[in-house]
């Protein structure tokens, strides 16, 4: 197994993938010992399983001092179970399932156990996350490539909520309300009411590495240069995330999982859903990047993030132009012209304190280049 190289990663040294730490497992959605009832089968062989049990969860923060829940090798494929706690009451988590006529299955039992046993940090508000995962060989100054091999729904429902003072229309909402979206797996849609069908495109709202040790622990709510709560809806199965490593072992953490989201995420949340992420971690030694990047089979993605949306846009523009200049080999003025005429800028989200804009750079416009991709 030898990761493909591409222009996006030119001049990157990549060693051979280390031997597997564990004998290969089938993805738990097909793994007989720990079935995930009701989920479709994912036939991908994985090297490690990180279950959604209380011992593997971290409530609301990242930090270089957070003890890792698993250690994996460079090149390993890891299955990571994540949960959505939206709608659940810590005092009586079973009530949500009873009220909405949902089964107390293995996924629900995980959620109930987590709600009863994982306590929030009183100083840091954030998401219920799985991790962190220590990637052997990752060191500050490296780049971590995260290949998203699969993202699997763990239940037959997701939840979206609106509440006063929340989202992008904080003064327009007068009463809090939650909407339980049921999945139609055949159609791959979600609906809370007849006549509405939202296409399901599962992705992880949070994928992060630790900030540097001197930053201490930070809340998972605002995204930053280390990734985090980006809510980038394009990070679906078959795409890639590139993260700058700032702490030994990278310490990858994920959660805030979504079945679907519109750009902007204007209510404050998407269709919040429990998902299983199956990802491969590849360390690129001395491939230094300052900010998170992403790639799909058809696009490169540059991100801008700032509490001011105008500044987030300028950052996304700067990142896109510099990417075209440095990675594609154009002058700054040529790159700016290309970005102005061929690149789409989209609002990622406007509800996470630090707001986001991402640039979708089509590979197809660079007709003189050939791009390889792992998918």
N, C-alpha and C positions, 0 to 999 in steps of 0.2 A: 504494500500500500504506500503510494508515494504521491503526496499532494501536488496537484497541477499548479504550474506557475502561470502567471498572467502579467500583463503590463501594469495592472493595478498594484502589483507587488514586485515590480522590477527591482533588481539589485538586492533581493531578500535572500538570505541564506536559509535553507531548510534542511535539517538533518533527517535521517531516516526515522521512521516512527518506531518507538520503543515496543518491546514485546508486551503482550497483554498482561495486566496485573492479575486478572481473574479469567477463568475460562469463560468464553462468550455466553451471554444470556440472550434469550429472545426478549424483545420488548415486553414489559409486563402486561400489556394489553392482550398478549397471547401466551404469557408465561404461566404454566399450570400451577406452580406453587403459590403464586400470588395473583390470582385473576383480578382484572378490573372489569367487573360485570357490566354488560351493556355497551362497552366501547368497541369500535371496529378494530380489526387486527392490523398491527403494524409489524411486518416481518423482519425488521431491521435487527441485526445482531448487535448487542451492546456489551460493553466491557464492565460497566458499573451501573448499579441501580441505587438511586438516592430516593428513598421513600418519603412520603409526606406524613411523617410521624412527629410528635412534639419535639423530640431530640434533634431533629434536622431542620427546625424552623427558626427564623430570626424575625422579630416583630419590629419592622420599621426603620432599620438602619444598616449601614455598611461601616466597616472599619478594619484596619490592618490588625487590630488586636482581637477580632472576633474569631473564636476557635473554629477551624474548618470541620465540616461534618464528613468529608471524604477527601481522599488524596488520589489523583489520577495521573496517568502518564501523558506526555506530549503525544497527541495523535489518537488518544482513546475516545470512544463513543460512549456517552453517558446518558442514561435515562433519568430524568429529574421530574418527580411528581410535584405538582403545585396545586394550591387550593384557592378558592374564592370564598371569602367570608362575608360578602355583602348580603345584608338582610338577616344575618344571624345575631341573636342576642346572647351575650356572654353568660347571663344568668340562666337562660333556658334555651340552648341552641337547638334542642330537638323540636321546639315549637315551630320553627320555620318550616320544617319538613311536614309536620302534621297539618299546619294551616294551608299549605300549598299542595297537599295530597301527593307528596314526593316520598319515594321509598327510603328507608333507613338501610341503604346498601353499604358496601365497603367504602365507597367514596364519602358517604354521609358520616359513617363511623369515624373516619379520619378527621373530618371537619369538627365533629362534636368533641373528639379527644383533644384536638388542637385548641379549640375555643375554651375548653375547661382548664387546660394545663400550660398554655403559652401566654405569659404575661407581657404586657407592653412595657417599654421603657418609659418611665414617667417624664423624662426630659425630651424624648424624641418621638414624634408622631409619624406614622408611616404605614407601609403595607405589610401583610403577612407573607413572608418570603421563604424560599428554600435555599439553604446554603450556610456559609460559603463553601465552595469547592476549591481545593488547592491543586493547581496544575504544576506538576514537577518540572523544573527547568525554567519556569517563567520568572523573570527578574525585572526590576525597574529599568525602563528604557527599551524593553521589548514590545512587540505587538502581539496581542492574542487574537487569533482568527477563530470565530465561532461559526461552524457550518451547521445550519438548521436542517437536519435530515428529516424530521417529522415533528408535527405538533398534533396531539390526539385529544379529542374531547373526552373528559372523564365522567361526564354525567349527561343527562338529557335536558338540561335547563341552564339558563344563565340569567343574570339579574342586572337591570339598569335602574337607577334611582334619580330622582330630582328632589331638591330640598331648598328652602329659603336661604339666601345668602351664598348659595353654591353655584358652581359653573360660570358660564360667561354671561348669564342674564340674572344676576343675583337678586335684583330687586323686583323681578317680574314673577318669581315663584312665591306663592303665599302659603302653600301647604306641602309637606313632604309626602312623597309617594314612590313606591317601588313597583317595578313591572317585571314579572317573571316570564322570560322568553322560553318557550318550548321549542326543541329542535325537531325538524323534519330531516332525518338523516338521508332519506332517499333524495329529496330535493336539495339538501345541504342549505337549508334556510332556517331562520328563527323567527318566531312570532309570539306576541303577547295578546293579539286580538285578531279576529278574522278580518281578512282584507289587507293585512300587513305581512310581508315576507321579506326579511332582511337576509341577504346572502351571508353565509358563514365563511369567514376567512380567519381562522384562529392565529393568534400571535401573542407573544409575551410582551406586555406593556413595560416590564422592568427586566433588563439584562444589564448587569453592572459588574465591574471589577472594583476592588477597594481603592479609595483615594489613598494618597501617601500617608505613612504613619503620623507625620506631623499634623495632619488635618484632624486626627482623632476620629470619633464616630460622627457620622452625618446622617441626617434624615433621608429616607428613600423618596420623599415626595418631590423635591425639585431635581430634575436631571442635570447633568453636568458633563464635563469633558471625559469622565470615566464611564459614561453611559447612564444607566439608571432608568428613571421613569420617563423614557423618551416617548412612549405611546406612538411609535412609528408603525403604522398599519401595514407597511410593505414588508415587514420582517416575518414573512410566512414561510411555510415549508419550502425548502429549496433555495433559500437566500442565505446571505453571509453577513455577519457583523464583525467589525474590526475595532478592537478596544486597546487603548494605550495602557500598558502595565505600569503601575506605580508602587506596587507592594510585592514582596517575595511570594511566589505562588499564585499571583494575580487575584485569587480569592473571588471567584465568580459566584454571583447570587442572582436569583431570578424569581419572578412571581408577577402579581398584578396581571393575571392572564385574561385574555379577551377572546370571545368568540367572533366578535365583529365590532368595528368602530368606524365612524365617519371622521374624516380629517377635521381637526378642531376639538373633537370630543366635548361639545359645548355644554352638555348637562353636568359635566364634571367626571363622569364615568362612561364606560362603553357597555357592551354586554359582558359583564364580569362573569368569568367562567373558570372552573377548575380544569386544568390542562396537564398533559404530560409532554414535556419537551425532550426530544432526543437530539442531542447536539454533539458534534465532534470539536475537540479543542486542539488547536495547532499553534505552537509557539514559534514566532519569527524573531530570532535573535537580532538585536541591534537594528531592528526596523522601527525607528522611532516615529510615532505620529503624535501630534499634539491633541487631536480631538477624535472622537468616534467617527467612523465611516461605515458605509454599508454597500452591499452589492447584490444585485439580482441577476438572473440570466440575461436580462435585457438592459439594465441600467446600473450606473454607479450613483451612489447617493452621498451627498455632503450635507451636514447638518449645522444649523446655527441655533444657539440657545442663549436666551437672555431674559431677564424680567421685563424688559421693554421689547415689544414685538418688532418695532422698527429696527432696533439694534440686532435682534435675532435674524431679521431679514438681511441686514448688511453683513453679518457674520456668515450666513449661508452663502451669500453672493461671493464674498471673499474666499471662502473655502472652495466653492465650485470653480471660480476663475483660477485660483492657485493650483487646484487639482489638474485642470485642463492644461495649464502652463507646464507644470512640473512633470506630470505623468504622461501627457500626450505629446509634449515637445513643441509647444507654440510660444510665441512671445506673449507678454501680458496683454497687449492691445488686441492681438488676435484671439486670445482666450476670452477676453471680455466680450468681443464681438460674437464669438461662438455661443457663449452663455446667454447673451441677450437674444439671440435668434433661434437657438435650438434647445435651451434648457428650461424646464418648467419648475417654478418655485411654488411649493404648497405649504399651507399652514399645518404643522404637525399636531399641535395641541395648544390651547390657550388657557388651561385651567390648573397648571401644576406649579404655580409660583414663578418658576423659570419657564418661559414660553418657547415654542419651537417652530422653526421653519426648515424645510428640507428641500434640497435641489435634486431633481430627477434628471440625470445626465444620460441621454440615450447612447448606447454603444453604436447604434446603427448610423449615427451621423459621422462617425469616423471611418469613412469608407476605405481609407488607405491602410487600416489596421485590422488585424485578426485577433480576436480575443478567445482564449480558452476559459472554460469554467467547469467546475467539478460536477455539477448536476448532470 
